[in-house]
């Protein structure tokens, strides 16, 4: 089958023209492939993480170490998805922005001049992509240890919502916090 742009195009679900690397709050939902419950179970309105759920939790908690302008807000690992609010801040002035150099430089000159490589603020998609990859790799190790096949862990893409005001933030935060208690009526179940 050959590529046909009329037939084989993917429509973006992102806000057209919006810079997803700009400072702000973003509500993220990432679902497991086919909504398979891989991360644990809900009992009496509380989430109980299994080994894969612990991987998902720990990798989310470690994301601020990977991204200099990134903070975690409320989040919840659910049996087959994760919800979280992430905060992107402006990169501090000393965070490694350097102007484009109009000269060629050797590695030795680079070390001698102690130049920092240019850093660009990560986009939400960079953060989500890193997270999905990290969790997949760690979960795959667990499956291999048990001589088991994992299959595809995540569904393609993710849902995001730009949080624009305090009321929206409060509504979303409450939704995330109360998600385990509302599991029986969850649309992602």
Secondary structure, 3 states (H helix, E strand, C coil): CCCCCCCCCCCCCCCCCCCCCCCEEEEEEEEEHHHCCCCEEEECCEEEECHHHHHHHHHHHHHHHHCCCEEEEEEEECCCEEEEEEEECCCCCCCCCCCCCCCCCCHHHHHHHCCCCCCCCCCHHHHHHHHHHHHHHHHHHHHHHCCCCCCCCECCCCEEEEECCHHHHHHHHHHHHHCCCCHHHCCCC
